[in-house]
Amino acid sequence: MAAIDNQMNFAERQLVTFHLGDDEFGADIMNVKEIVRVPEITKVPNAPDYIEGACNLRGHVLPIIDGRARLNIAKKEKDENSRVLVIDVNGSATGVVVDRVSEVLRVSTQDIEEPPQIVTNMSSDYLQGVVKLEGGNRLIMLLDVIKAVKGSEATLQTHEQQIARVASDDSKQESDAGDDDQLVSFLLGHEEYAIGIMQVKEIIRVPEIMKVPNCEVYVEGVVSIRNDLLPIINLRTYFGMEYKEITDQTRVLVVDMGDFTAGIMVDKVLEVLRIHANIIQPLPKFSMQVGEQLAGVAKLNDGKRLIMLLEPKNMISVDQYHRISGLKDAIQEGDEVKTIERQIMDEEHLVTFKIGTEEYGIKIKEVQEINRMTEVTKIPRAPYYIDGIVNLRGNIIPALDLRKFFGLTEKEMTDATRIIIVDYGGVKTGIVVDAVSEVLRFERALIEIPPDILSNGVESDYVEGVGKLNDGKRMILILNLDKILKIQKIPA
């Protein structure tokens, strides 16, 4: 799990990460103008093998480089995951084809090391460093994209006549446009839709959704995101399409709906693209029922690619929002009436983990992050259950071994061993556990007072409750950090 606001004082870099073959790379986001799907490319005769050719990008000729060939990686056929990174090189744009784009993330400069002299399958000339994350288990090669694409512009300029035909009549039509519109495009079935990027606050994986009874059929329910209740609209159901199960590609766009924010569930997010306003045409008049929800149709690639532009502000009214979110209506549960907000308050949210065969839990609000086990420095005269101290991004944190604390048999550390960083009373402590299970949410009604004697030999004073799930077949001991962390200070 990622660090939760660790308030680092170190300098950071923001990277666009992507894959070429089995390796993950990162490029400084300041050098990446946009990310687009692979367009139709015009080949350039007698060009170096790493130059794919050129394409028309909104009336401008864009040189295209094969990222695999540039880094001496075996070529492969492009597929639906392939993307083009549009790189700004001294004011000019060059495209680099990559296998797939991963994410945009911030990394501390403390996690960047000098590149090795020899890197398998590629020259290290284009590397600025290697980013080590997750205890060194995730390596991202920091690519100097400016250096990697330099030289290609000059090569393509020598073939101006061959690529002149890229600037077709379509490009002339697009070049007359005024301001560009920047859109986030996504799929519903085989159809492509888009929303203006200024209306999209963030894009997230589908979280756990709480159902709301007696709502419109297109409402999946509500979720709690950073203490805000967010209604989730299933866009497939909204447009009367066949229901589809949630997959790894399903995403929720958190969208500004005008007077409120809502989540829109889509099949797959495709890209961020720019289009000229004059290629957006009004909807045909064959269906006025969805006319208010759609702002128009963008025709790209001579009309071969149609993108329907969604107008979120016209999807649901404020009154519908209040009814959906449950801020006014209540949920009837037996004889008890409670609002959605109260229902969320009546749930326990835990990080669960194992020590041996027993499963334990810590309240998620007390957990800052979870890391793979790192090197521990022993401390003389420390209590027996303190393994030592660890260095976490410059913070010295004691490592408490729960096995030793509970008087259980010691065990060698494995790849599954984790250290959970908790912040209790403003003091950070690392708790060493055998393995982390999951982040779990269940009703507090399922939590019972622990018995005086626990079967695993752990003192009940250290357990504040027992969560009984699956009709009692799964037991989770919820730890009382107040009791566990009231330990004597580690001697200096």
C-alpha positions as semicolon CSV with decimal commas, in nm:
position;residue;x (nm);y (nm);z (nm)
1;M;0,000;0,000;0,000
2;A;0,130;0,344;-0,088
3;A;0,251;0,586;0,176
4;I;-0,028;0,794;0,326
5;D;0,090;1,155;0,325
6;N;0,441;1,094;0,455
7;Q;0,520;1,466;0,428
8;M;0,855;1,417;0,265
9;N;1,084;1,716;0,246
10;F;1,288;1,565;-0,035
11;A;1,276;1,692;-0,391
12;E;1,039;1,495;-0,610
13;R;1,008;1,416;-0,977
14;Q;0,682;1,338;-1,155
15;L;0,713;1,063;-1,413
16;V;0,502;0,908;-1,685
17;T;0,582;0,536;-1,660
18;F;0,554;0,289;-1,947
19;H;0,667;-0,055;-2,060
20;L;0,894;-0,167;-2,340
21;G;0,926;-0,544;-2,336
22;D;0,973;-0,672;-1,983
23;D;1,119;-0,344;-1,857
24;E;0,947;-0,044;-1,702
25;F;1,066;0,306;-1,792
26;G;0,986;0,654;-1,673
27;A;0,999;0,989;-1,852
28;D;0,982;1,330;-1,687
29;I;0,624;1,450;-1,725
30;M;0,747;1,797;-1,826
31;N;0,884;1,644;-2,147
32;V;0,561;1,459;-2,236
33;K;0,312;1,683;-2,416
34;E;0,038;1,420;-2,452
35;I;-0,031;1,050;-2,492
36;V;-0,225;0,924;-2,794
37;R;-0,317;0,596;-2,955
38;V;-0,096;0,483;-3,243
39;P;-0,223;0,666;-3,555
40;E;-0,180;0,569;-3,918
41;I;0,192;0,609;-3,991
42;T;0,344;0,700;-4,326
43;K;0,669;0,510;-4,381
44;V;0,983;0,704;-4,472
45;P;1,212;0,532;-4,727
46;N;1,575;0,465;-4,634
47;A;1,528;0,589;-4,279
48;P;1,705;0,424;-3,982
49;D;1,523;0,119;-3,849
50;Y;1,415;0,296;-3,532
51;I;1,217;0,557;-3,729
52;E;0,865;0,432;-3,799
53;G;0,784;0,731;-4,021
54;A;0,552;1,024;-3,968
55;C;0,185;1,092;-3,903
56;N;-0,058;1,379;-3,910
57;L;-0,133;1,513;-3,562
58;R;-0,392;1,790;-3,590
59;G;-0,241;1,936;-3,905
60;H;0,122;1,897;-3,801
61;V;0,367;1,634;-3,923
62;L;0,481;1,427;-3,625
63;P;0,796;1,212;-3,658
64;I;0,741;0,868;-3,504
65;I;1,016;0,662;-3,337
66;D;0,985;0,296;-3,237
67;G;1,086;0,294;-2,871
68;R;1,183;-0,073;-2,880
69;A;1,414;-0,029;-3,179
70;R;1,567;0,288;-3,033
71;L;1,668;0,098;-2,719
72;N;1,779;-0,217;-2,904
73;I;1,483;-0,424;-2,785
74;A;1,331;-0,680;-3,022
75;K;1,041;-0,535;-3,222
76;K;0,683;-0,654;-3,177
77;E;0,349;-0,591;-3,343
78;K;0,152;-0,301;-3,205
79;D;-0,174;-0,383;-3,026
80;E;-0,460;-0,203;-2,856
81;N;-0,237;-0,121;-2,557
82;S;0,034;0,047;-2,768
83;R;0,058;0,424;-2,724
84;V;0,258;0,717;-2,861
85;L;0,427;0,954;-2,617
86;V;0,443;1,297;-2,780
87;I;0,776;1,441;-2,663
88;D;0,867;1,810;-2,667
89;V;1,218;1,846;-2,810
90;N;1,329;2,209;-2,806
91;G;0,984;2,327;-2,907
92;S;0,929;2,054;-3,168
93;A;0,725;1,739;-3,117
94;T;0,839;1,381;-3,176
95;G;0,637;1,066;-3,107
96;V;0,775;0,756;-2,935
97;V;0,582;0,428;-2,963
98;V;0,571;0,227;-2,637
99;D;0,405;-0,106;-2,551
100;R;0,174;0,041;-2,290
101;V;0,153;0,332;-2,047
102;S;0,138;0,242;-1,677
103;E;0,070;0,548;-1,465
104;V;0,178;0,894;-1,359
105;L;0,357;0,890;-1,024
106;R;0,579;1,102;-0,804
107;V;0,912;0,966;-0,686
108;S;1,161;1,105;-0,442
109;T;1,504;1,187;-0,579
110;Q;1,632;0,981;-0,287
111;D;1,498;0,671;-0,463
112;I;1,692;0,741;-0,785
113;E;2,034;0,578;-0,823
114;E;2,302;0,620;-1,088
115;P;2,247;0,391;-1,390
116;P;2,475;0,088;-1,422
117;Q;2,745;0,095;-1,689
118;I;2,589;-0,200;-1,874
119;V;2,214;-0,255;-1,892
120;T;2,078;-0,579;-2,042
121;N;1,941;-0,540;-2,397
122;M;2,002;-0,168;-2,424
123;S;2,260;0,107;-2,409
124;S;2,283;0,304;-2,086
125;D;2,349;0,624;-2,285
126;Y;1,983;0,721;-2,262
127;L;1,942;0,647;-1,892
128;Q;1,946;0,917;-1,625
129;G;1,912;0,673;-1,339
130;V;1,720;0,382;-1,191
131;V;1,425;0,438;-0,958
132;K;1,400;0,174;-0,684
133;L;1,056;0,132;-0,533
134;E;0,888;-0,123;-0,307
135;G;1,212;-0,218;-0,139
136;G;1,392;-0,264;-0,469
137;N;1,132;-0,507;-0,607
138;R;1,011;-0,253;-0,863
139;L;1,277;-0,093;-1,082
140;I;1,193;0,193;-1,319
141;M;1,462;0,301;-1,564
142;L;1,457;0,679;-1,585
143;L;1,484;0,756;-1,956
144;D;1,634;1,074;-2,095
145;V;1,373;1,101;-2,370
146;I;1,525;1,418;-2,512
147;K;1,856;1,242;-2,575
148;A;1,677;0,930;-2,703
149;V;1,488;1,115;-2,976
150;K;1,755;1,366;-3,074
151;G;1,883;1,305;-3,423
152;S;1,556;1,167;-3,550
153;E;1,429;1,514;-3,640
154;A;1,722;1,579;-3,867
155;T;1,684;1,238;-4,031
156;L;1,318;1,300;-4,104
157;Q;1,384;1,650;-4,233
158;T;1,600;1,499;-4,509
159;H;1,287;1,313;-4,629
160;E;1,049;1,610;-4,636
161;Q;0,923;1,530;-4,983
162;Q;0,838;1,171;-4,889
163;I;0,638;1,275;-4,584
164;A;0,477;1,582;-4,736
165;R;0,171;1,379;-4,827
166;V;0,104;1,329;-4,456
167;A;-0,024;1,688;-4,449
168;S;-0,348;1,589;-4,623
169;D;-0,670;1,778;-4,684
170;D;-0,786;1,671;-4,339
171;S;-0,492;1,849;-4,181
172;K;-0,579;2,169;-4,369
173;Q;-0,930;2,145;-4,237
174;E;-0,805;2,096;-3,882
175;S;-0,542;2,370;-3,903
176;D;-0,812;2,633;-3,952
177;A;-0,952;2,560;-3,607
178;G;-0,929;2,786;-3,309
179;D;-0,859;2,655;-2,960
180;D;-0,804;2,285;-2,898
181;D;-1,033;2,084;-2,674
182;Q;-0,851;1,840;-2,445
183;L;-1,054;1,527;-2,372
184;V;-1,038;1,206;-2,170
185;S;-1,169;0,929;-2,397
186;F;-1,312;0,595;-2,285
187;L;-1,503;0,292;-2,412
188;L;-1,854;0,167;-2,352
189;G;-1,872;-0,158;-2,542
190;H;-1,730;-0,082;-2,887
191;E;-1,827;0,287;-2,880
192;E;-1,590;0,565;-2,782
193;Y;-1,696;0,856;-2,563
194;A;-1,510;1,150;-2,413
195;I;-1,541;1,413;-2,140
196;G;-1,357;1,744;-2,125
197;I;-1,046;1,707;-1,914
198;M;-1,132;2,012;-1,704
199;Q;-1,443;1,831;-1,581
200;V;-1,253;1,515;-1,479
201;K;-1,114;1,548;-1,127
202;E;-0,951;1,206;-1,111
203;I;-0,970;0,851;-1,248
204;I;-0,983;0,563;-1,000
205;R;-1,031;0,188;-0,992
206;V;-1,378;0,074;-0,888
207;P;-1,397;0,095;-0,506
208;E;-1,638;-0,091;-0,282
209;I;-1,983;0,044;-0,363
210;M;-2,266;0,067;-0,111
211;K;-2,609;-0,001;-0,262
212;V;-2,889;0,252;-0,220
213;P;-3,245;0,114;-0,244
214;N;-3,527;0,271;-0,446
215;C;-3,294;0,461;-0,677
216;E;-3,276;0,485;-1,053
217;V;-3,157;0,161;-1,213
218;Y;-2,843;0,327;-1,350
219;V;-2,719;0,414;-0,999
220;E;-2,472;0,154;-0,870
221;G;-2,476;0,312;-0,523
222;V;-2,248;0,545;-0,330
223;V;-1,886;0,534;-0,218
224;S;-1,698;0,724;0,049
225;I;-1,392;0,900;-0,092
226;R;-1,195;1,119;0,146
227;N;-1,500;1,161;0,371
228;D;-1,724;1,265;0,080
229;L;-2,018;1,057;-0,041
230;L;-2,000;1,007;-0,414
231;P;-2,288;0,862;-0,618
232;I;-2,172;0,615;-0,884
233;I;-2,350;0,616;-1,221
234;N;-2,312;0,309;-1,441
235;L;-2,294;0,469;-1,785
236;R;-2,383;0,141;-1,957
237;T;-2,712;0,119;-1,768
238;Y;-2,771;0,492;-1,809
239;F;-2,766;0,452;-2,188
240;G;-2,971;0,130;-2,179
241;M;-2,680;-0,096;-2,274
242;E;-2,634;-0,455;-2,162
243;Y;-2,494;-0,491;-1,811
244;K;-2,129;-0,599;-1,790
245;E;-1,935;-0,736;-1,495
246;I;-1,661;-0,516;-1,349
247;T;-1,313;-0,611;-1,478
248;D;-0,954;-0,498;-1,416
249;Q;-1,003;-0,237;-1,689
250;T;-1,322;-0,087;-1,546
251;R;-1,267;0,264;-1,415
252;V;-1,460;0,539;-1,239
253;L;-1,419;0,896;-1,364
254;V;-1,476;1,140;-1,079
255;V;-1,651;1,420;-1,266
256;D;-1,767;1,775;-1,192
257;M;-2,141;1,761;-1,260
258;G;-2,197;2,134;-1,206
259;D;-2,327;2,175;-0,850
260;F;-2,186;1,847;-0,721
261;T;-1,940;1,567;-0,797
262;A;-2,028;1,215;-0,909
263;G;-1,850;0,904;-1,032
264;I;-1,914;0,769;-1,382
265;M;-1,830;0,401;-1,435
266;V;-1,689;0,314;-1,780
267;D;-1,552;-0,003;-1,941
268;K;-1,202;0,125;-2,014
269;V;-1,018;0,458;-2,020
270;L;-0,828;0,505;-2,347
271;E;-0,627;0,826;-2,364
272;V;-0,601;1,200;-2,322
273;L;-0,621;1,368;-2,662
274;R;-0,652;1,713;-2,815
275;I;-0,894;1,791;-3,095
276;H;-0,983;2,108;-3,279
277;A;-1,322;2,250;-3,192
278;N;-1,428;2,274;-3,556
279;I;-1,425;1,896;-3,607
280;I;-1,698;1,857;-3,344
281;Q;-2,035;1,831;-3,511
282;P;-2,381;1,847;-3,354
283;L;-2,570;1,524;-3,299
284;P;-2,799;1,400;-3,576
285;K;-3,166;1,457;-3,500
286;F;-3,256;1,089;-3,507
287;S;-3,252;1,067;-3,125
288;M;-3,333;1,371;-2,917
289;Q;-3,371;1,159;-2,603
290;V;-2,997;1,162;-2,539
291;G;-2,936;1,500;-2,699
292;E;-2,895;1,684;-2,368
293;Q;-2,640;1,434;-2,238
294;L;-2,425;1,444;-2,552
295;A;-2,257;1,768;-2,661
296;G;-2,166;1,648;-3,010
297;V;-1,963;1,404;-3,214
298;A;-1,593;1,441;-3,299
299;K;-1,502;1,290;-3,638
300;L;-1,139;1,183;-3,669
301;N;-0,943;0,988;-3,933
302;D;-1,176;1,084;-4,221
303;G;-1,475;0,985;-4,015
304;K;-1,343;0,635;-3,940
305;R;-1,317;0,722;-3,571
306;L;-1,620;0,878;-3,404
307;I;-1,608;1,005;-3,046
308;M;-1,930;1,106;-2,872
309;L;-1,876;1,395;-2,633
310;L;-2,057;1,361;-2,302
311;E;-2,204;1,659;-2,116
312;P;-2,208;1,542;-1,751
313;K;-2,396;1,848;-1,621
314;N;-2,708;1,734;-1,805
315;M;-2,706;1,376;-1,677
316;I;-2,873;1,409;-1,337
317;S;-3,037;1,696;-1,153
318;V;-2,948;1,827;-0,809
319;D;-3,267;1,675;-0,667
320;Q;-3,173;1,338;-0,814
321;Y;-2,826;1,375;-0,666
322;H;-2,962;1,432;-0,316
323;R;-3,192;1,132;-0,348
324;I;-2,914;0,911;-0,486
325;S;-2,648;1,010;-0,234
326;G;-2,880;0,945;0,056
327;L;-2,811;1,284;0,213
328;K;-3,187;1,334;0,252
329;D;-3,338;0,987;0,232
330;A;-3,269;0,712;0,481
331;I;-3,217;0,339;0,453
332;Q;-3,463;0,125;0,647
333;E;-3,299;-0,170;0,819
334;G;-3,549;-0,362;1,030
335;D;-3,670;-0,127;1,302
336;E;-3,367;0,097;1,274
337;V;-3,344;0,391;1,036
338;K;-3,000;0,515;0,951
339;T;-2,855;0,731;0,678
340;I;-2,581;0,625;0,440
341;E;-2,337;0,839;0,638
342;R;-2,434;0,664;0,960
343;Q;-2,399;0,327;0,790
344;I;-2,042;0,411;0,692
345;M;-1,973;0,524;1,049
346;D;-2,103;0,189;1,174
347;E;-1,841;-0,002;0,978
348;E;-1,490;-0,098;1,079
349;H;-1,210;-0,055;0,825
350;L;-0,904;-0,272;0,897
351;V;-0,570;-0,371;0,754
352;T;-0,557;-0,745;0,820
353;F;-0,245;-0,961;0,848
354;K;-0,128;-1,299;0,968
355;I;0,106;-1,426;1,232
356;G;0,123;-1,800;1,188
357;T;-0,229;-1,926;1,123
358;E;-0,399;-1,648;1,319
359;E;-0,539;-1,338;1,150
360;Y;-0,514;-0,994;1,311
361;G;-0,635;-0,646;1,223
362;I;-0,531;-0,284;1,281
363;K;-0,764;0,008;1,216
364;I;-0,672;0,163;0,884
365;K;-0,674;0,517;1,024
366;E;-0,373;0,417;1,236
367;V;-0,177;0,270;0,941
368;Q;0,051;0,500;0,743
369;E;0,196;0,252;0,498
370;I;0,298;-0,110;0,445
371;N;0,647;-0,197;0,321
372;R;0,850;-0,503;0,242
373;M;1,092;-0,584;0,519
374;T;1,403;-0,373;0,505
375;E;1,744;-0,393;0,673
376;V;1,721;-0,368;1,051
377;T;1,994;-0,213;1,266
378;K;2,020;-0,381;1,605
379;I;1,997;-0,164;1,918
380;P;2,191;-0,264;2,234
381;R;1,984;-0,328;2,546
382;A;1,656;-0,292;2,357
383;P;1,354;-0,493;2,476
384;Y;1,351;-0,850;2,338
385;Y;1,056;-0,779;2,109
386;I;1,230;-0,482;1,939
387;D;1,427;-0,613;1,641
388;G;1,604;-0,277;1,607
389;I;1,548;0,032;1,397
390;V;1,484;0,084;1,027
391;N;1,556;0,383;0,806
392;L;1,239;0,483;0,620
393;R;1,315;0,776;0,387
394;G;1,531;0,941;0,650
395;N;1,301;0,862;0,944
396;I;1,439;0,630;1,211
397;I;1,160;0,397;1,322
398;P;1,168;0,116;1,580
399;A;1,070;-0,228;1,445
400;L;0,848;-0,426;1,683
401;D;0,828;-0,800;1,614
402;L;0,475;-0,911;1,705
403;R;0,579;-1,277;1,721
404;K;0,830;-1,199;1,995
405;F;0,593;-0,954;2,164
406;F;0,327;-1,225;2,193
407;G;0,582;-1,485;2,303
408;L;0,530;-1,700;1,993
409;T;0,790;-1,919;1,822
410;E;1,036;-1,717;1,616
411;K;1,032;-1,759;1,238
412;E;1,273;-1,672;0,960
413;M;1,169;-1,377;0,746
414;T;1,036;-1,459;0,397
415;D;0,931;-1,268;0,086
416;A;0,587;-1,234;0,245
417;T;0,718;-1,063;0,561
418;R;0,597;-0,704;0,590
419;I;0,649;-0,409;0,820
420;I;0,336;-0,204;0,891
421;I;0,413;0,158;0,978
422;V;0,160;0,288;1,230
423;D;0,127;0,638;1,371
424;Y;-0,015;0,631;1,720
425;G;-0,014;0,946;1,928
426;G;0,220;1,114;1,683
427;V;0,485;0,842;1,720
428;K;0,570;0,617;1,425
429;T;0,643;0,249;1,489
430;G;0,703;-0,040;1,251
431;I;0,520;-0,364;1,329
432;V;0,675;-0,676;1,173
433;V;0,420;-0,939;1,062
434;D;0,435;-1,267;0,868
435;A;0,213;-1,151;0,581
436;V;-0,047;-0,885;0,504
437;S;-0,386;-1,019;0,394
438;E;-0,607;-0,733;0,275
439;V;-0,786;-0,410;0,355
440;L;-1,124;-0,517;0,492
441;R;-1,450;-0,340;0,577
442;F;-1,731;-0,498;0,780
443;E;-2,004;-0,395;1,020
444;R;-1,913;-0,323;1,380
445;A;-2,207;-0,541;1,480
446;L;-1,989;-0,839;1,386
447;I;-1,726;-0,745;1,648
448;E;-1,744;-0,912;1,989
449;I;-1,560;-0,855;2,314
450;P;-1,258;-1,088;2,332
451;P;-1,273;-1,377;2,579
452;D;-1,048;-1,369;2,884
453;I;-0,834;-1,648;2,742
454;L;-0,747;-1,665;2,372
455;S;-0,671;-2,001;2,215
456;N;-0,347;-1,877;2,059
457;G;-0,196;-1,777;2,391
458;V;-0,203;-1,403;2,320
459;E;-0,305;-1,194;2,620
460;S;-0,657;-1,059;2,573
461;D;-0,541;-0,719;2,702
462;Y;-0,379;-0,663;2,362
463;V;-0,701;-0,741;2,173
464;E;-0,989;-0,493;2,176
465;G;-1,232;-0,704;1,979
466;V;-1,288;-1,016;1,770
467;G;-1,442;-0,977;1,425
468;K;-1,648;-1,283;1,333
469;L;-1,700;-1,315;0,959
470;N;-1,846;-1,587;0,735
471;D;-2,077;-1,708;1,013
472;G;-1,786;-1,728;1,254
473;K;-1,564;-1,935;1,025
474;R;-1,320;-1,646;0,992
475;M;-1,195;-1,476;1,310
476;I;-0,996;-1,153;1,310
477;L;-0,834;-1,033;1,633
478;I;-0,843;-0,653;1,634
479;L;-0,535;-0,527;1,814
480;N;-0,537;-0,255;2,078
481;L;-0,238;-0,041;1,976
482;D;-0,276;0,171;2,286
483;K;-0,182;-0,130;2,501
484;I;0,082;-0,271;2,263
485;L;0,270;0,053;2,206
486;K;0,282;0,159;2,569
487;I;0,630;0,017;2,593
488;Q;0,940;0,154;2,750
489;K;1,162;0,373;2,537
490;I;1,442;0,208;2,349
491;P;1,769;0,276;2,529
492;A;2,004;0,512;2,348
